[in-house]
Structure formats: structure tokens, C-alpha cells
Amino acid sequence: MLNNIGLPGLLLIAVVVLVLFGRGKISSLMGEVGKGITAFKRGVDDGKKEIDDQSKTINEAGTVHEPETRPHAAEDKDRV
């Protein structure tokens, strides 16, 4: 159904939206969308930086050694 919109259909939709909402409301809405995209990109970059910092800290610390585990319950029974 939406496969055949084409350029004339998109222009008609744009004109209808412009008439319904007005130029001022659409421009302010686009400004808000731009601010949202900028904030999203900033959040993604901050997340990447945090992951890189943690990875660097782990690599500088060296390998992680596993703590010693307790013997199994079956071995505890043999000791009694």
C-alpha cells in the first residue's frame, strides 16, 4: 500500500502537515529532534569512553586470579 507513494505523494503529505501544524510549530519540533539526536550521540560516546576506561584499567591490572574454592561435600564426609 505504501510502496507507491512517490514524490508527488510525499509533497502532498508535507503540504498537509504544514497546513495543519504551521511553520513555527514544525521548526520548533525539528529543533527538539535535533537536540535529542545530539544528546543521544553524546550518551553513546560517553558510554564508549567509560567502557574503554574500564578496559584499560583491567588491562593495566593484569590477569585476574580465581579465588580458592572449598572442597566438595563428599570430601567433607570422608574427613569425619
N, C-alpha and C positions, 0 to 999 in steps of 0.2 A: 504494500500500500504506500509506504513512504519512499519506495525506490524511485518513483517518477516525479519527484518534486521539481528538480531542476532549478535553474537560475530565476526564471520568472516567478516561480512559487516562493522561493526564498525572499525575493524582493517584495512580494505581496505580504508575506508574513512580517517582514521588517517594517513596512508601512503601517500595518495594523497595530503592531506593538508600539510604534512611535506615536500613533494617534491615541491609543489607549492610555499610555503612561506618560507621555510628554517627554520632551528632550531633556529637561532638567533632572527628572527622576532617573532616566536611563543613564545619564552621565554620572550621577552620584552612585548609582548601583555598580557601574563599571569601575569606579574608583574604589569601592569597597571590595570588589572581586580582586582587583589588583593588589590591594593591601593584604588580602587573605592569602593570595599566592605568594607574596613576598614573605609573609610570616611563616608559611608552610616551608618554603625553601630554607629560611633561616633555622627553623627547627630541625630539618633534615641535616643541615650542615653541622649544627650543634651536636646532634646525635652521633654523626660520623666522627667528629672530633673527640667526643667522650669515649667512643669505642677504641679509637686509635690510641688515646692516652692510656686506657686500661691495658691494651695490648702491649704497649711499650713498657709499662710498669711490670707486667708479668714477665716479659722477655728479659728485663734487667734483673729481676729477682732470681732468675734461673729456673731450674726444674722444681717441681713440687713433689715432695716425698709423701707417700701414703702412710698414715699412722698405723702402728701395730694393732692387729685385731686380737680379740680374745679367742682362746681355744673353743672348739665346738663343745656342745653339751655332752656329746658321747665321750669325749676325752675327760670331762669333768667327772663323770660317773666312774671312770677307771681309777681316778685318784682317791676315791672314798674308801 
